[in-house]
Amino acid sequence: MSDTKKQKIGALGEEHVATELIRRGHKIVDRNYCKPWGELDIVSMHENCIHFIEVKTVTRVTSSPHDYEAFENIHPWKRKRLGRIVRTYLLDKRIGDSIDWQIDAVSVTLDPDGGLLAMDFLEDIIL
């Protein structure tokens, strides 16, 4: 079964983010951690803090004021699912209270050929 175009765009956006995180000194711990109630795109460790990273990717031909932003795709139901999957991950991996963690979101904008146009980080977001 082949990936849909949307899945391929999402995977490409995640690759761009993972590359940038490594460049910034993060160690990628997990990718696409899935349960029936949610998925974590990227889990990384940086300076003794676990980062749960939600990646939202869109493609653009041109920049238009009518274009929506990728962050707009983090709807209330997505935030609820994200909170639940983070709690599941912490329990599943037996991560105790002594380790700090945070949730980050990254907006990735690609051109139609998959080239990176923009990447914006929102760090330590509150659900």
TIVO-2410 file (N, C-alpha, C; in nm, 3 decimals):
# residues 127
REC num residu      c1      c2      c3 atome chaine
REC   1      M   0.085  -0.119   0.000     N      A
REC   1      M   0.000   0.000   0.000    CA      A
REC   1      M   0.089   0.124   0.000     C      A
REC   2      S   0.065   0.213  -0.093     N      A
REC   2      S   0.150   0.332  -0.102    CA      A
REC   2      S   0.095   0.444  -0.014     C      A
REC   3      D   0.184   0.530   0.027     N      A
REC   3      D   0.144   0.645   0.108    CA      A
REC   3      D   0.064   0.742   0.023     C      A
REC   4      T  -0.027   0.810   0.086     N      A
REC   4      T  -0.101   0.914   0.016    CA      A
REC   4      T  -0.009   1.036  -0.001     C      A
REC   5      K  -0.049   1.126  -0.088     N      A
REC   5      K   0.029   1.248  -0.110    CA      A
REC   5      K   0.042   1.326   0.021     C      A
REC   6      K  -0.066   1.333   0.097     N      A
REC   6      K  -0.064   1.405   0.225    CA      A
REC   6      K   0.037   1.343   0.322     C      A
REC   7      Q   0.041   1.208   0.328     N      A
REC   7      Q   0.136   1.140   0.415    CA      A
REC   7      Q   0.280   1.166   0.370     C      A
REC   8      K   0.303   1.167   0.240     N      A
REC   8      K   0.437   1.193   0.188    CA      A
REC   8      K   0.482   1.334   0.221     C      A
REC   9      I   0.392   1.431   0.209     N      A
REC   9      I   0.424   1.570   0.243    CA      A
REC   9      I   0.455   1.580   0.392     C      A
REC  10      G   0.373   1.514   0.475     N      A
REC  10      G   0.396   1.514   0.620    CA      A
REC  10      G   0.530   1.452   0.656     C      A
REC  11      A   0.563   1.340   0.593     N      A
REC  11      A   0.691   1.273   0.621    CA      A
REC  11      A   0.808   1.360   0.579     C      A
REC  12      L   0.794   1.430   0.468     N      A
REC  12      L   0.901   1.519   0.422    CA      A
REC  12      L   0.920   1.635   0.520     C      A
REC  13      G   0.809   1.690   0.568     N      A
REC  13      G   0.817   1.797   0.668    CA      A
REC  13      G   0.885   1.749   0.796     C      A
REC  14      E   0.852   1.628   0.840     N      A
REC  14      E   0.914   1.572   0.959    CA      A
REC  14      E   1.064   1.551   0.939     C      A
REC  15      E   1.104   1.511   0.820     N      A
REC  15      E   1.248   1.495   0.791    CA      A
REC  15      E   1.322   1.628   0.802     C      A
REC  16      H   1.262   1.734   0.747     N      A
REC  16      H   1.323   1.867   0.758    CA      A
REC  16      H   1.338   1.909   0.904     C      A
REC  17      V   1.234   1.883   0.984     N      A
REC  17      V   1.238   1.920   1.126    CA      A
REC  17      V   1.343   1.837   1.200     C      A
REC  18      A   1.347   1.707   1.176     N      A
REC  18      A   1.446   1.621   1.243    CA      A
REC  18      A   1.588   1.667   1.211     C      A
REC  19      T   1.613   1.701   1.087     N      A
REC  19      T   1.745   1.750   1.047    CA      A
REC  19      T   1.780   1.878   1.122     C      A
REC  20      E   1.684   1.969   1.133     N      A
REC  20      E   1.708   2.096   1.203    CA      A
REC  20      E   1.728   2.072   1.353     C      A
REC  21      L   1.651   1.981   1.411     N      A
REC  21      L   1.668   1.951   1.554    CA      A
REC  21      L   1.808   1.896   1.581     C      A
REC  22      I   1.854   1.806   1.498     N      A
REC  22      I   1.989   1.750   1.515    CA      A
REC  22      I   2.092   1.860   1.502     C      A
REC  23      R   2.071   1.950   1.406     N      A
REC  23      R   2.164   2.063   1.389    CA      A
REC  23      R   2.167   2.150   1.515     C      A
REC  24      R   2.055   2.158   1.585     N      A
REC  24      R   2.045   2.239   1.707    CA      A
REC  24      R   2.092   2.163   1.831     C      A
REC  25      G   2.135   2.040   1.816     N      A
REC  25      G   2.189   1.965   1.928    CA      A
REC  25      G   2.094   1.866   1.992     C      A
REC  26      H   1.980   1.845   1.935     N      A
REC  26      H   1.885   1.747   1.988    CA      A
REC  26      H   1.928   1.606   1.948     C      A
REC  27      K   1.891   1.511   2.031     N      A
REC  27      K   1.906   1.370   1.996    CA      A
REC  27      K   1.765   1.316   1.971     C      A
REC  28      I   1.741   1.261   1.853     N      A
REC  28      I   1.611   1.206   1.822    CA      A
REC  28      I   1.597   1.073   1.896     C      A
REC  29      V   1.493   1.063   1.979     N      A
REC  29      V   1.471   0.945   2.062    CA      A
REC  29      V   1.366   0.853   1.998     C      A
REC  30      D   1.265   0.911   1.936     N      A
REC  30      D   1.156   0.834   1.878    CA      A
REC  30      D   1.095   0.911   1.762     C      A
REC  31      R   1.040   0.836   1.667     N      A
REC  31      R   0.968   0.895   1.553    CA      A
REC  31      R   0.838   0.818   1.535     C      A
REC  32      N   0.731   0.890   1.510     N      A
REC  32      N   0.601   0.831   1.479    CA      A
REC  32      N   0.557   0.724   1.579     C      A
REC  33      Y   0.565   0.761   1.706     N      A
REC  33      Y   0.515   0.675   1.815    CA      A
REC  33      Y   0.363   0.676   1.807     C      A
REC  34      C   0.303   0.559   1.782     N      A
REC  34      C   0.158   0.551   1.756    CA      A
REC  34      C   0.084   0.464   1.857     C      A
REC  35      K  -0.033   0.510   1.889     N      A
REC  35      K  -0.133   0.433   1.962    CA      A
REC  35      K  -0.266   0.463   1.892     C      A
REC  36      P  -0.369   0.385   1.919     N      A
REC  36      P  -0.497   0.412   1.851    CA      A
REC  36      P  -0.552   0.553   1.876     C      A
REC  37      W  -0.515   0.616   1.986     N      A
REC  37      W  -0.568   0.747   2.022    CA      A
REC  37      W  -0.475   0.862   1.989     C      A
REC  38      G  -0.364   0.837   1.920     N      A
REC  38      G  -0.278   0.948   1.882    CA      A
REC  38      G  -0.140   0.906   1.836     C      A
REC  39      E  -0.066   1.004   1.790     N      A
REC  39      E   0.070   0.980   1.741    CA      A
REC  39      E   0.159   1.098   1.780     C      A
REC  40      L   0.282   1.064   1.815     N      A
REC  40      L   0.385   1.166   1.836    CA      A
REC  40      L   0.475   1.165   1.713     C      A
REC  41      D   0.488   1.280   1.650     N      A
REC  41      D   0.570   1.287   1.528    CA      A
REC  41      D   0.717   1.265   1.559     C      A
REC  42      I   0.770   1.345   1.652     N      A
REC  42      I   0.911   1.335   1.689    CA      A
REC  42      I   0.925   1.352   1.839     C      A
REC  43      V   1.007   1.268   1.899     N      A
REC  43      V   1.044   1.284   2.040    CA      A
REC  43      V   1.195   1.301   2.041     C      A
REC  44      S   1.241   1.409   2.105     N      A
REC  44      S   1.385   1.433   2.111    CA      A
REC  44      S   1.427   1.468   2.253     C      A
REC  45      M   1.557   1.461   2.275     N      A
REC  45      M   1.615   1.499   2.404    CA      A
REC  45      M   1.713   1.612   2.379     C      A
REC  46      H   1.701   1.716   2.459     N      A
REC  46      H   1.794   1.829   2.447    CA      A
REC  46      H   1.810   1.892   2.585     C      A
REC  47      E   1.934   1.900   2.630     N      A
REC  47      E   1.967   1.961   2.759    CA      A
REC  47      E   1.880   1.905   2.872     C      A
REC  48      N   1.876   1.772   2.883     N      A
REC  48      N   1.803   1.702   2.989    CA      A
REC  48      N   1.654   1.730   2.991     C      A
REC  49      C   1.598   1.760   2.874     N      A
REC  49      C   1.454   1.784   2.861    CA      A
REC  49      C   1.404   1.705   2.740     C      A
REC  50      I   1.293   1.633   2.760     N      A
REC  50      I   1.231   1.562   2.649    CA      A
REC  50      I   1.139   1.658   2.576     C      A
REC  51      H   1.150   1.661   2.444     N      A
REC  51      H   1.066   1.745   2.359    CA      A
REC  51      H   0.972   1.656   2.278     C      A
REC  52      F   0.843   1.677   2.294     N      A
REC  52      F   0.742   1.610   2.214    CA      A
REC  52      F   0.704   1.708   2.105     C      A
REC  53      I   0.734   1.673   1.980     N      A
REC  53      I   0.724   1.770   1.872    CA      A
REC  53      I   0.615   1.732   1.773     C      A
REC  54      E   0.518   1.820   1.761     N      A
REC  54      E   0.409   1.806   1.664    CA      A
REC  54      E   0.449   1.885   1.540     C      A
REC  55      V   0.452   1.818   1.426     N      A
REC  55      V   0.492   1.881   1.300    CA      A
REC  55      V   0.370   1.896   1.211     C      A
REC  56      K   0.349   2.017   1.162     N      A
REC  56      K   0.240   2.044   1.067    CA      A
REC  56      K   0.303   2.100   0.940     C      A
REC  57      T   0.272   2.036   0.828     N      A
REC  57      T   0.335   2.071   0.701    CA      A
REC  57      T   0.230   2.109   0.598     C      A
REC  58      V   0.258   2.216   0.525     N      A
REC  58      V   0.174   2.258   0.412    CA      A
REC  58      V   0.264   2.286   0.293     C      A
REC  59      T   0.204   2.283   0.175     N      A
REC  59      T   0.278   2.321   0.054    CA      A
REC  59      T   0.218   2.450  -0.002     C      A
REC  60      R   0.303   2.527  -0.068     N      A
REC  60      R   0.262   2.654  -0.127    CA      A
REC  60      R   0.326   2.671  -0.264     C      A
REC  61      V   0.249   2.726  -0.356     N      A
REC  61      V   0.305   2.766  -0.484    CA      A
REC  61      V   0.355   2.909  -0.471     C      A
REC  62      T   0.274   2.994  -0.413     N      A
REC  62      T   0.311   3.133  -0.388    CA      A
REC  62      T   0.261   3.170  -0.249     C      A
REC  63      S   0.310   3.279  -0.199     N      A
REC  63      S   0.262   3.327  -0.070    CA      A
REC  63      S   0.141   3.417  -0.095     C      A
REC  64      S   0.031   3.380  -0.036     N      A
REC  64      S  -0.092   3.455  -0.054    CA      A
REC  64      S  -0.150   3.489   0.082     C      A
REC  65      P  -0.207   3.608   0.097     N      A
REC  65      P  -0.267   3.643   0.226    CA      A
REC  65      P  -0.386   3.553   0.261     C      A
REC  66      H  -0.438   3.480   0.162     N      A
REC  66      H  -0.552   3.391   0.187    CA      A
REC  66      H  -0.509   3.250   0.226     C      A
REC  67      D  -0.379   3.222   0.223     N      A
REC  67      D  -0.331   3.091   0.263    CA      A
REC  67      D  -0.347   3.073   0.414     C      A
REC  68      Y  -0.385   2.953   0.454     N      A
REC  68      Y  -0.391   2.926   0.597    CA      A
REC  68      Y  -0.252   2.882   0.644     C      A
REC  69      E  -0.228   2.895   0.772     N      A
REC  69      E  -0.100   2.855   0.830    CA      A
REC  69      E  -0.111   2.713   0.884     C      A
REC  70      A  -0.001   2.641   0.881     N      A
REC  70      A   0.000   2.502   0.928    CA      A
REC  70      A  -0.043   2.491   1.074     C      A
REC  71      F  -0.006   2.589   1.156     N      A
REC  71      F  -0.044   2.583   1.298    CA      A
REC  71      F  -0.196   2.581   1.316     C      A
REC  72      E  -0.270   2.632   1.217     N      A
REC  72      E  -0.416   2.633   1.226    CA      A
REC  72      E  -0.472   2.491   1.226     C      A
REC  73      N  -0.391   2.393   1.188     N      A
REC  73      N  -0.435   2.253   1.187    CA      A
REC  73      N  -0.424   2.186   1.324     C      A
REC  74      I  -0.384   2.258   1.427     N      A
REC  74      I  -0.380   2.201   1.561    CA      A
REC  74      I  -0.510   2.241   1.631     C      A
REC  75      H  -0.614   2.167   1.599     N      A
REC  75      H  -0.749   2.194   1.649    CA      A
REC  75      H  -0.761   2.148   1.795     C      A
REC  76      P  -0.866   2.191   1.865     N      A
REC  76      P  -0.883   2.149   2.006    CA      A
REC  76      P  -0.882   1.998   2.024     C      A
REC  77      W  -0.945   1.921   1.935     N      A
REC  77      W  -0.944   1.776   1.949    CA      A
REC  77      W  -0.804   1.721   1.930     C      A
REC  78      K  -0.721   1.786   1.846     N      A
REC  78      K  -0.583   1.742   1.825    CA      A
REC  78      K  -0.501   1.769   1.952     C      A
REC  79      R  -0.524   1.883   2.015     N      A
REC  79      R  -0.452   1.915   2.140    CA      A
REC  79      R  -0.486   1.814   2.249     C      A
REC  80      K  -0.614   1.775   2.256     N      A
REC  80      K  -0.656   1.676   2.356    CA      A
REC  80      K  -0.587   1.542   2.329     C      A
REC  81      R  -0.585   1.499   2.203     N      A
REC  81      R  -0.519   1.373   2.166    CA      A
REC  81      R  -0.369   1.381   2.193     C      A
REC  82      L  -0.310   1.497   2.167     N      A
REC  82      L  -0.167   1.515   2.191    CA      A
REC  82      L  -0.134   1.501   2.339     C      A
REC  83      G  -0.217   1.560   2.424     N      A
REC  83      G  -0.196   1.547   2.568    CA      A
REC  83      G  -0.206   1.402   2.613     C      A
REC  84      R  -0.301   1.331   2.557     N      A
REC  84      R  -0.320   1.190   2.595    CA      A
REC  84      R  -0.202   1.103   2.549     C      A
REC  85      I  -0.153   1.126   2.428     N      A
REC  85      I  -0.043   1.043   2.378    CA      A
REC  85      I   0.087   1.076   2.451     C      A
REC  86      V   0.106   1.200   2.493     N      A
REC  86      V   0.224   1.234   2.573    CA      A
REC  86      V   0.220   1.160   2.706     C      A
REC  87      R   0.105   1.160   2.772     N      A
REC  87      R   0.092   1.088   2.900    CA      A
REC  87      R   0.118   0.938   2.879     C      A
REC  88      T   0.066   0.884   2.771     N      A
REC  88      T   0.088   0.742   2.739    CA      A
REC  88      T   0.236   0.714   2.720     C      A
REC  89      Y   0.304   0.799   2.646     N      A
REC  89      Y   0.447   0.781   2.620    CA      A
REC  89      Y   0.526   0.782   2.750     C      A
REC  90      L   0.496   0.879   2.836     N      A
REC  90      L   0.568   0.890   2.963    CA      A
REC  90      L   0.548   0.764   3.048     C      A
REC  91      L   0.427   0.711   3.051     N      A
REC  91      L   0.400   0.588   3.125    CA      A
REC  91      L   0.465   0.467   3.058     C      A
REC  92      D   0.450   0.456   2.927     N      A
REC  92      D   0.502   0.343   2.852    CA      A
REC  92      D   0.654   0.332   2.863     C      A
REC  93      K   0.720   0.445   2.861     N      A
REC  93      K   0.867   0.447   2.866    CA      A
REC  93      K   0.920   0.459   3.009     C      A
REC  94      R   0.827   0.459   3.105     N      A
REC  94      R   0.862   0.469   3.248    CA      A
REC  94      R   0.949   0.592   3.279     C      A
REC  95      I   0.904   0.705   3.228     N      A
REC  95      I   0.975   0.832   3.250    CA      A
REC  95      I   0.914   0.897   3.373     C      A
REC  96      G   0.995   0.913   3.474     N      A
REC  96      G   0.948   0.966   3.602    CA      A
REC  96      G   0.944   1.118   3.607     C      A
REC  97      D   0.905   1.167   3.721     N      A
REC  97      D   0.891   1.312   3.743    CA      A
REC  97      D   1.024   1.385   3.746     C      A
REC  98      S   1.134   1.312   3.755     N      A
REC  98      S   1.265   1.379   3.764    CA      A
REC  98      S   1.314   1.432   3.629     C      A
REC  99      I   1.247   1.396   3.521     N      A
REC  99      I   1.288   1.442   3.388    CA      A
REC  99      I   1.188   1.546   3.339     C      A
REC 100      D   1.240   1.662   3.297     N      A
REC 100      D   1.155   1.767   3.242    CA      A
REC 100      D   1.113   1.730   3.101     C      A
REC 101      W   0.997   1.779   3.061     N      A
REC 101      W   0.950   1.759   2.924    CA      A
REC 101      W   0.866   1.878   2.883     C      A
REC 102      Q   0.854   1.894   2.752     N      A
REC 102      Q   0.771   2.000   2.699    CA      A
REC 102      Q   0.717   1.958   2.563     C      A
REC 103      I   0.612   2.029   2.521     N      A
REC 103      I   0.552   2.004   2.389    CA      A
REC 103      I   0.585   2.123   2.300     C      A
REC 104      D   0.637   2.093   2.182     N      A
REC 104      D   0.670   2.196   2.084    CA      A
REC 104      D   0.589   2.168   1.957     C      A
REC 105      A   0.563   2.271   1.881     N      A
REC 105      A   0.497   2.255   1.751    CA      A
REC 105      A   0.585   2.323   1.647     C      A
REC 106      V   0.592   2.261   1.530     N      A
REC 106      V   0.672   2.318   1.422    CA      A
REC 106      V   0.585   2.324   1.296     C      A
REC 107      S   0.582   2.442   1.238     N      A
REC 107      S   0.512   2.464   1.112    CA      A
REC 107      S   0.614   2.460   0.999     C      A
REC 108      V   0.589   2.374   0.900     N      A
REC 108      V   0.679   2.360   0.787    CA      A
REC 108      V   0.603   2.397   0.660     C      A
REC 109      T   0.662   2.485   0.580     N      A
REC 109      T   0.604   2.521   0.451    CA      A
REC 109      T   0.700   2.475   0.343     C      A
REC 110      L   0.647   2.395   0.250     N      A
REC 110      L   0.726   2.340   0.140    CA      A
REC 110      L   0.677   2.396   0.008     C      A
REC 111      D   0.769   2.402  -0.090     N      A
REC 111      D   0.726   2.434  -0.225    CA      A
REC 111      D   0.669   2.306  -0.288     C      A
REC 112      P   0.608   2.314  -0.404     N      A
REC 112      P   0.545   2.193  -0.463    CA      A
REC 112      P   0.643   2.078  -0.489     C      A
REC 113      D   0.773   2.108  -0.498     N      A
REC 113      D   0.873   2.004  -0.520    CA      A
REC 113      D   0.931   1.948  -0.391     C      A
REC 114      G   0.880   1.994  -0.276     N      A
REC 114      G   0.929   1.945  -0.147    CA      A
REC 114      G   1.042   2.026  -0.087     C      A
REC 115      G   1.079   2.134  -0.154     N      A
REC 115      G   1.184   2.221  -0.100    CA      A
REC 115      G   1.132   2.302   0.018     C      A
REC 116      L   1.219   2.324   0.112     N      A
REC 116      L   1.181   2.396   0.234    CA      A
REC 116      L   1.171   2.546   0.207     C      A
REC 117      L   1.054   2.603   0.233     N      A
REC 117      L   1.034   2.748   0.222    CA      A
REC 117      L   1.044   2.816   0.358     C      A
REC 118      A   0.987   2.753   0.460     N      A
REC 118      A   0.988   2.813   0.594    CA      A
REC 118      A   0.968   2.705   0.699     C      A
REC 119      M   1.024   2.732   0.817     N      A
REC 119      M   1.007   2.643   0.932    CA      A
REC 119      M   0.998   2.732   1.055     C      A
REC 120      D   0.887   2.725   1.126     N      A
REC 120      D   0.865   2.808   1.245    CA      A
REC 120      D   0.839   2.720   1.365     C      A
REC 121      F   0.910   2.749   1.474     N      A
REC 121      F   0.900   2.671   1.597    CA      A
REC 121      F   0.818   2.748   1.700     C      A
REC 122      L   0.727   2.677   1.765     N      A
REC 122      L   0.660   2.725   1.886    CA      A
REC 122      L   0.702   2.631   1.996     C      A
REC 123      E   0.777   2.680   2.091     N      A
REC 123      E   0.833   2.594   2.194    CA      A
REC 123      E   0.756   2.603   2.324     C      A
REC 124      D   0.747   2.490   2.391     N      A
REC 124      D   0.684   2.478   2.523    CA      A
REC 124      D   0.541   2.530   2.520     C      A
REC 125      I   0.462   2.474   2.429     N      A
REC 125      I   0.324   2.518   2.417    CA      A
REC 125      I   0.239   2.457   2.528     C      A
REC 126      I   0.132   2.524   2.559     N      A
REC 126      I   0.038   2.478   2.661    CA      A
REC 126      I  -0.085   2.426   2.588     C      A
REC 127      L  -0.124   2.306   2.623     N      A
REC 127      L  -0.242   2.248   2.559    CA      A
REC 127      L  -0.364   2.300   2.627     C      A
***
